[in-house]
Amino acid sequence: QVRLVESGGGLVQAGGSLRLSCAASTSIFRLNDMGWYRQAPGKQRDLVASMSTIGRANYIDSVKGRFTISRDNAKNTLYLQMNSLKPEDTAVYYCNTASPRSWYDWGQGTQVTVSS
């Protein structure tokens, strides 16, 4: 069973940066398009960035130019570099496959709080 563990969140002022990490218990990145999701209080969990198995990245419009997704296959780790953070980026961030049909069990997520 695959285990996903997110880390790197925290409290940061608007304009600041954070780097999130997602460690997988087994090698899954070569087999799956991977994504970072976020869920704000009272809202659904949304995909914000994804990376295909061949390394192609996609982002939602609101984070383009500010967030960068990357991965280290050897370390089974997915990253999300977040720059120029805004209060509206506040949410719990999760990683999982980019397709709901292949989701693994969700990890605990990592809280990102951006103060104005």
HUWOZI-V129394 format. One record per pair of residues at least 4 apart in sequence whose C-alpha atoms are under 7 Angstrom apart, sorted by sequence separation. I is the first residue (numbers start at 1). J is the second residue. If there is no record, write none. Layout:
# HUWOZI-V129394
<<I/J> <I/J>>
This chain:
# HUWOZI-V129394
<<12/16> <28/32> <29/33> <39/43> <51/55> <52/56> <59/63> <60/64> <63/67> <72/76> <73/77> <85/89> <99/103> <29/34> <39/44> <51/56> <52/57> <59/64> <72/77> <97/102> <39/45> <51/57> <71/77> <72/78> <97/103> <38/45> <39/46> <50/57> <51/58> <71/78> <96/103> <37/45> <38/46> <50/58> <70/78> <71/79> <96/104> <9/18> <37/46> <38/47> <49/58> <50/59> <70/79> <8/18> <37/47> <38/48> <49/59> <69/79> <70/80> <8/19> <9/20> <36/47> <37/48> <48/59> <49/60> <69/80> <8/20> <35/47> <36/48> <48/60> <57/69> <68/80> <69/81> <7/20> <8/21> <36/49> <67/80> <68/81> <94/107> <7/21> <35/49> <36/50> <67/81> <68/82> <6/21> <7/22> <35/50> <67/82> <94/109> <6/22> <34/50> <35/51> <66/82> <67/83> <93/109> <94/110> <5/22> <6/23> <33/50> <34/51> <66/83> <92/109> <93/110> <4/22> <5/23> <33/51> <34/52> <51/69> <66/84> <92/110> <93/111> <4/23> <5/24> <33/52> <50/69> <92/111> <4/24> <33/53> <49/69> <91/111> <92/112> <3/24> <4/25> <32/53> <91/112> <2/24> <3/25> <31/53> <90/112> <91/113> <2/25> <30/53> <90/113> <2/26> <29/53> <90/114> <89/114> <87/114> <86/114> <87/115> <85/114> <87/116> <29/73> <29/76> <50/98> <27/76> <26/76> <40/90> <40/91> <24/76> <39/91> <40/92> <23/76> <24/77> <38/91> <39/92> <23/77> <38/92> <39/93> <22/77> <23/78> <38/93> <21/77> <22/78> <37/93> <38/94> <21/78> <22/79> <36/93> <37/94> <21/79> <36/94> <37/95> <20/79> <21/80> <36/95> <19/79> <20/80> <35/95> <36/96> <19/80> <20/81> <35/96> <19/81> <34/96> <35/97> <18/81> <19/82> <34/97> <35/98> <18/82> <33/97> <34/98> <17/82> <18/83> <32/97> <33/98> <17/83> <16/83> <17/84> <15/83> <16/84> <17/85> <15/84> <16/85> <14/84> <15/85> <14/85> <15/86> <14/86> <14/87> <22/95> <6/94> <14/114> <6/107> <9/110> <10/111> <11/112> <12/113> <13/114> <14/115> <2/104> <4/106> <5/107> <8/110> <9/111> <10/112> <11/113> <12/114> <13/115> <14/116> <4/107> <5/108> <6/109> <7/110> <9/112> <10/113> <11/114> <12/115> <13/116> <6/110>>
